[in-house]
Amino acid sequence: GRRWIWAHHIKDTARRKSIVKEAKELKLGGFLKPGYPGIVVVEGEVLACDEFVVWIKGNKSRPGGFGRNWGHHVKGEISTPVGLRNLPDDFEELEEDMALLGSKCKEYGLEDEFLEYVLQIKS
């Protein structure tokens, strides 16, 4: 599966490190684009993607992530065949550059999803 998460901003260094750590612990690939807005795209086993979303939303049983007071939204939940991945197996923090995220998505065949879930342009 694949999940696209939009946040008003992701600036805090500790929060950014925790996002990368959590994604790697769950064996998710994908990218974190920090800054305004903050974008996280993760890909891997469906249950791991769902666990990441639970973590990033934050709750009493799974502390961490953003918590309820952050302006964050899961913009896209993509079902992919088991074992089929578009993104690299490793999770990477990018620079605060939306164009870089866009070019990475294009490189991995996810340009349409990037346009829809990040830029909100339906093709």
C-alpha positions in Angstrom: 0.0 0.0 0.0 0.9 3.6 -0.2 -0.2 6.6 1.9 0.1 10.3 1.1 0.1 12.6 4.2 -0.1 16.3 4.1 0.7 18.5 7.1 0.5 22.3 7.4 4.2 22.2 8.3 7.0 19.8 9.4 9.9 22.0 10.6 11.0 20.6 14.0 14.3 18.6 13.6 13.3 16.1 16.3 9.9 15.5 14.7 11.5 15.0 11.3 14.0 12.5 12.7 11.1 10.6 14.5 9.2 10.4 11.2 12.2 8.9 9.4 12.9 6.5 12.3 9.3 5.3 12.5 9.1 4.7 8.7 12.3 2.7 8.7 11.3 0.6 11.7 8.1 -0.3 9.8 10.2 -1.1 6.7 8.4 1.5 4.7 10.0 3.2 1.7 9.2 6.8 0.6 9.9 10.4 1.3 9.5 13.2 3.8 9.4 16.7 2.3 9.8 19.0 5.3 8.8 22.6 5.4 5.5 24.3 4.5 3.6 22.2 3.7 5.1 19.0 5.0 4.5 16.0 2.8 5.1 12.3 3.7 4.6 9.5 1.3 5.1 6.0 2.5 4.9 2.6 0.7 5.1 -0.9 1.9 3.0 -3.6 3.5 -0.6 -2.3 4.0 -0.6 -3.1 7.8 2.7 -1.1 8.2 1.2 1.8 6.2 -1.8 1.8 8.5 0.4 1.5 11.6 2.4 4.6 10.4 -0.8 6.6 9.9 -2.0 5.6 13.4 1.3 6.7 14.8 1.5 10.0 12.9 -2.0 10.9 13.9 -1.0 10.2 17.5 -3.2 8.6 20.2 -3.0 7.4 23.7 -2.1 3.8 22.8 0.5 4.9 20.2 2.1 8.1 21.3 4.2 10.2 18.8 3.5 11.7 15.5 1.6 14.9 15.2 -1.4 14.5 17.5 -4.9 15.8 17.0 -4.0 19.5 17.1 -1.8 19.5 14.0 -3.3 20.3 10.6 -2.6 17.0 9.0 -4.6 14.9 6.6 -4.2 11.5 4.9 -4.8 12.6 1.3 -4.4 9.3 -0.5 -4.7 5.7 0.4 -3.5 3.6 -2.5 -3.9 -0.2 -2.7 -1.1 -1.9 -4.5 -0.6 -5.6 -5.2 1.4 -7.4 -2.5 5.1 -7.1 -3.2 4.7 -4.5 -6.0 6.4 -1.2 -5.0 7.1 1.9 -7.0 9.2 3.7 -4.4 12.7 2.7 -3.2 12.8 0.4 -0.2 14.5 3.0 2.0 12.8 6.0 3.5 14.5 9.3 2.8 14.2 12.9 4.0 14.4 15.3 1.2 15.2 19.1 1.2 12.4 21.6 1.6 11.8 21.6 -2.1 8.4 20.7 -3.6 10.0 20.5 -7.1 12.4 17.9 -5.8 9.6 15.8 -4.4 7.7 16.2 -7.7 10.7 15.0 -9.7 11.3 12.0 -7.4 7.6 11.1 -7.8 7.9 11.4 -11.6 11.0 9.3 -11.6 9.2 6.5 -9.8 6.0 6.6 -11.8 3.9 8.5 -9.2 3.5 11.8 -11.0 -0.3 11.5 -11.2 -0.6 10.8 -7.5 1.7 13.7 -6.7 -0.5 16.0 -8.7 -3.7 14.8 -7.2 -2.8 14.3 -3.5 -0.1 17.0 -3.1 -0.9 19.8 -5.6 -4.6 18.8 -5.7 -4.8 18.8 -9.5 -7.0 16.0 -10.8 -5.9 14.6 -14.2 
